[in-house]
Amino acid sequence: MLLIKLDATDSTNAYLKDLLVKQNPPDGTVVQADCQKKGRGQLGREWISDPGKNLTISILKRFDQLKASDQFAISISTSLAIVEVLKRYEVPDIRVKWPNDILSGKQKLCGILVENIVKGAYLKAAVIGIGLNVNQDQFPPGLKATSISLQIGKELPLENVLKDLTGALERQINKFLSGPVENAQVSYEEMLYGKGERMLFSTPLGDSFSGVIQGIDTIGRLVVKRDSGTEDTYGLNEIRMVL
Ligand code: BTN
């Protein structure tokens, strides 16, 4: 595995995407930064992390003949890999909040930002960005966030967590590539926060509605039975769950 370790960069995702254009980094290349000056989150948000305390990494996965419609399976596999590692560290009450926030209880422990490189009908590569709170012991008030160390009461060496995470990601992606997509769907649904429960959702237009989460479909869209009685599916960025 090629590990590029940086003291600081704007965003490890941006760094790796730039590298992909300029050079030919191998599958599995990892970019890790102690400090991100413009860490990217979902929906154009910023990702803020205490320098040197947490994992802020981007991993390159290259694919051959993977259908573009399988994009979400890569982010499902990433969520499942993180869950696998957190279980090993005995982090309590792990859940995945759709689409791919990892929670302990109701507090966010990890964010994932996958940026896909699609050519025609195929997904050629994915830059998998992971911000995992490992040893940070304080978060701004009102930010429902936590870290592994706050949850298990001890700090962990970042290099060990990185090694565990890259191994788990490799396993989960290979499992998805070699089996039916329904396997990943079922494993994801087992961890899905709010499944079978009535939850509140908001839309980018500022509306809100409630409904019972049924699960996800085979391309990772959330299936919700709305209070109005209709069962609807929602893609990435179409709705957010209100915690
Ligand atoms: C989110 O929950 O909004 C996604 C956060 C993803 C943050 C990670 S940190 C490493 C990688 N580089 C970035 O700029 N973002 C991702």
Boltz pocket constraint, residues with backbone or C-beta under 6 A from the ligand:
constraints:
  - pocket:
      binder: B
      contacts: [[A, 10], [A, 11], [A, 12], [A, 13], [A, 14], [A, 36], [A, 38], [A, 39], [A, 40], [A, 41], [A, 42], [A, 43], [A, 45], [A, 46], [A, 47], [A, 55], [A, 56], [A, 57], [A, 58], [A, 100], [A, 101], [A, 110], [A, 111], [A, 112], [A, 113], [A, 128], [A, 129], [A, 130], [A, 131], [A, 132]]
      max_distance: 6.0
